Each structure stands twice: as C-alpha cells, then as structure tokens.
Amino acid sequence: APTPEVTPPLAKGVVANAGDPGVRLRETPGGKEIDFLKDGTVLELFPEPQVKTDDGNTWQKVRDPQGRVGWVAAAYIVNQ
C-alpha cells in the first residue's frame, strides 16, 4: 500500500512589538489589509520564502488563529 504523504507541522511564531492596534495581516506582501493582529497572537508560519518589497519591508506568509492566510511584516514576528 502506498505510504500517505505526511505534511510536517508549520513553524509557529508570535506577534511582538506591534503596538496598538497591532500588525496588519495583508492579502499579499504590502497589499490590501485583512485585519490587525495584536501582540501575543500565535501564527503558523508557511515555509515559502519571505518576500521583500520596494519599501524595504520583509513579509512572511502566515495563518492566523481564525484560519485566515495572509502576509505580515516579518519584523513583528518572533519564533515560538
């Protein structure tokens, strides 16, 4: 029987030092806002390479606790 593919668990990170109202969760790196994520929010970090935009920000693809997938500025994520 074929062995089922096992997807490794995603790395975890925590929003930190974002202040109020939090770091922006965006649809694309630097793109449309989805919501704000407060300090202490635990995120799943996707293995995709981080993306650097022309404004100098580096973006990380994440999944938030509500299951929404988007991008946040990597400067506000600390590894858990």
N, C-alpha and C positions, 0 to 999 in steps of 0.2 A: 504494500500500500504506500502511496506517496506520503512523504512527511509534510504536514501542514506548515506553511510559512509562519514563522513567529516574528511579529513586529516588536523590536525592542521598545521598552517604555521610553517616552520622551524625557529629556532632561527637564529639571524644574528650575525656575528662577522666581525671584520675589521683587516686586516693585519697591524701589527705595529712593529716598531723597527727591521725590517728585513734587512735594509741597501740595498746596491746595489749588485747584480741585483734583490734581493727580496728573498722571502721564496720559497722553492721548493714545487710544487704540485707533489705528487707521486701517482703511481698506487696502491700501498699498503704501509702500515707503513714501512718506511725506504727503500722502493723498488724503482723501475725504475722511473726516472724523467719524468714528462709530460711537465712541463713548470715552469717558475718563476712567482710569483705573487708579485707585487710591494706594498709598504706601501700604505694604503688607500683603497686597494681593498676590496669591501664588499663581504663576503662569507655567504652562507647559511650553518648552522651547523646541521648535522644529529644527531638524538638522540642516535645513537649507543654509547656504552661505549668507552671512549678513550682507546687507546692501548699503552702500554709501551713496548719499545724494549730493547734488551740487552745492547744497548749503553747508556741507561738512558733517551732517548728522549720519550716524550709522544705525541701521534698522534691523531688528530681529523679528522673525516670524514667530507668532505665539498663538496659544489657545487660552482664553480666559476661563474662569470658573463656570461661566454660563455656557461654555462650549463655542463661543464666537472666535473665529480665526481672523487674525489681522496682524498688524505690524506696530511695534513700539520702538521708541528711541532706546538703543542698547545701553546708553549711559545711565538709564534709570532701572536697570535690571541687575540684581546680584544673584550669583548662583546659590542654590539652596543646599 
